[in-house]
């Protein structure tokens, strides 16, 4: 794997739960850990079921589609409980997909939160259908050992996943594209769409 691999980090914008029906989703295209090459945007429903399709469309319609080697997400849930079907995202884009979390979600709490939604069983089924989360250690560009939980699809093996994380993570535990997408999203804290 090349050190200047081109990836897209994806995260949602901050939203006001009581006032917002939708929120933005940003994709930051990075080369390696240091060069931002583009920013994409779409919007999805809060607690909707449109994240997989909207993110797929955002990527597939971008000028970067043929150059991207990985999609990096902070979780398979976005915009509250708009669940991303990782296998379908991979199928729709033909790009390997990885989620990166600092801690395991509490399954009991997730199930309880989902149960407030009419179609909670369908959402839970998508979550369970996604690849399992596993603990992974890697060194970032500053040689710091990072311990994260990941789920992935479309990569050759665990070694390739570790290389991707190493090449795209500078000084924290989060790949730079994902970190920047989160920062952009947080700047929309009081914005309502």
N, C-alpha and C positions, 0 to 999 in steps of 0.2 A: 504494500500500500504506500502511495506517495504521501510525503509529509504535507504537501500543499493540497490535499484532497478537498474537493468542493462539496460542502454540505449545506443543508438548510436547517436552522433551529427555529422551532415554532412554539409560540405561546400566545395566550389570550390576553386581552386588555383587561384592566381593572374595570369593574362595573358596579353599579348601585343595584343591589338585589331587589329592592322595593320599587324602583322606577324603571329599570332597564328590561327590555324584552330581548334585545340582541346585544352582542358585543363584537368588537374587532378581534381578529386573529392576525398576528404578524409573523412573517417568515423572513429571517435574516440569512442571506446567502453569504457564506464565508469561504475563503480559501485558507486552509489550515486553521491556525488560531489567531491570525493577525490581520487579515485583509477582508474588509467588508466589500462585497461586490454587488449587492443589491438588497432591496427590501420589498417584500410582497405583502399584500393585505387582502383580507376577505372579511366577511362578518357571518356570524352564526347565531342561532337562537340560544338563549340561556335555558338550560335544562331541555334543549331540543335533542333531535337525533340526526342532525344534518352535518356534523363536524367532519365525518369521514369523506362525504361527497364534496363538501365545500373546500376542504384542504386539498383533496385530490385535484379538483378543478383549478384551484389557485396555482398549484405546482405544474400541472399539465399544460396550462395556457401561458406559462412564463417562458421567457427566452432562455432560461437556464435548464429546462427539462432534460436536455441531452447531456448535460455536464454534471448533474448532481449525482453523488455517489452514496449519500445517506440522508435520511430524514431523522432529525433528532427532536424528540418531544420530552417535556417535563413530566408527563403522565399520560395515561390513556383516557383520563377524564379532563375535560376542558369546559369552560363556561359553566361552572357548577357541575352538573351531571350530564353533559353532552358527551357521550361515550364514543371514543375513536376505536373502530374496528381495525386493529393493526394489520391483520392479514389482508383485509379488503384494501386498505391504503397501499400496502405493498403491491397487491395485484393491479390496482388502478394506475399506479405510477411506474411499476417495474423498478422501484428504488428500494434498497434495504431500509428498514425502519427500526429505530431504537428509542426506548424511553429510559430516562435517567432520573432516579429518585434518591434522596438522601436517607429515607427511612421507609420501611414497609408500611403500607396502609393497614389500618386495623379493620379486618374484614367484617367484624361485628358492627362497627360504627358505619362502615360504608353501606352495608345492607340496611341498617336502620335509617340512614339518611335517604337511601334510594326508595325505601318503602313508602315514603310520602308522595311519590309520583305514581300516577295511574298505571303506567307501563313499566314499573320497576323490574318485573321479572325479565322482560326483554332486554333491558339495560344490563342487568346482572348477568344474563346469559352471554352477552357480548364481552363483558369483563372476564368471565371465566373461560371464554373461547380464545381470548388473547394468550400469547405465550406466557409461561410462568415467570415471575420475577425471581432473579437470582442475584446473590451477592457477588460483586466483582471488585477486585483491587487493580489499580493501575497507577502509573506515575504520570503526573502532569508535566508540562514543559519546564517547570521550576524544580523538577525531581521530587516533588512532594507526593507521598503515597496517599491516594484517594480511595475511599471505600464507599461504594454506591450500590444501589439495587437497580438492575437493568432487566428489561425484557426486549427481545429482538427477534427479527425475522428477516431473511434474505441475505444474511452474512454467511461466509463459508464456514467459519468456526469461531470459537471464543477468542482465539489469538487475533483474528481480524477485528473483532469488536474492541479488544483492549488497545490495539494500535490506533483505531479510530478515536477512541477516547483520549489516548495520550497525545495524538497529533492535534486535536481540536480544543484541548483544555490547557489554558495558560497557567494561571496561578491559583485558581479555585478548584472545586471539584466538578464544576459545571462547564460543559463545552461552550466556547465563546458565542457561537451563534444563538444558542438557547438563552444564554445569560443576557445578550443584547436584546433579543425578542422580548424577554421578561421586562427589561428596563424600559423599552419603548411602550409596552403594554401598561406598565405602572404609571406612565405619564398621562394616561387617559382616565385617571381615577375619577374625575368629576364629570366626565363626558357621557352623555346619554344618547343612544341611537335606538 
